Amino acid sequence: MGNIIAIAVGGGIGSICRYSIAIGAARLAPTFPLGTFLANLFGSLFIGIFWCYFDEVHISHEFRLFLFTGFLGGFTTFSTFSRECVQFFKAGEPIQALSYLFLSNIAGLGMVALGFFLCHRFFRF
């Protein structure tokens, strides 16, 4: 039961953080899903940092579930990203859809790698 609670609490906090980013980003780019894009990039960066760090520093199984499955799972959102891509296609904007698709995936992978790099740079193991 502790695992479920850890995931639920982490997911709730992550979702609230993602929603906050979406609200702020909508003001900056009303026609582009900047909130989802930023949440997914920051989530990728955080998972790279946390994955690297917690490979070396022990944390409990419950905290790992809270952080990775709960918080980062609630913070990032593949389903919303997928809907937004399809929405661009349906709106007759295939270039924007493909740009969002490729940029999100390439930048997301880059952010995970950057997270590993930053972790190794600032935490000497």
URCORRA-V615063 format. One record per backbone hydrogen bond with DSSP energy under -0.5 kcal/mol. NH is the residue of the N-H (numbers start at 1). CO is the residue of the C=O. If there is no record, write none. Layout:
NH|CO  NH|CO
This chain:
5|1  6|2  7|3  8|4  9|5  10|6  11|7  12|8  13|9  14|10  15|11  16|12  17|13  18|14  19|15  20|16  21|17  22|18  23|19  24|20  25|21  26|22  27|23  27|24  28|24  29|25  32|29  34|29  34|32  37|33  38|34  39|35  40|36  41|37  42|38  43|39  44|40  45|41  46|42  47|43  48|44  49|45  50|46  51|47  52|48  53|49  54|50  55|51  55|52  56|52  56|53  57|53  58|56  64|60  65|61  66|62  67|63  68|64  69|64  70|65  71|66  72|67  73|68  74|70  75|71  76|72  81|77  82|78  83|79  84|80  85|81  86|82  87|83  88|84  89|85  90|86  91|87  92|89  93|88  97|93  98|94  99|95  100|96  101|97  102|98  103|99  104|100  105|101  106|102  107|103  108|104  109|105  110|106  111|107  112|108  113|109  114|110  115|111  116|112  117|113  118|114  119|115  120|116  121|117  122|118  123|119  124|122  125|123
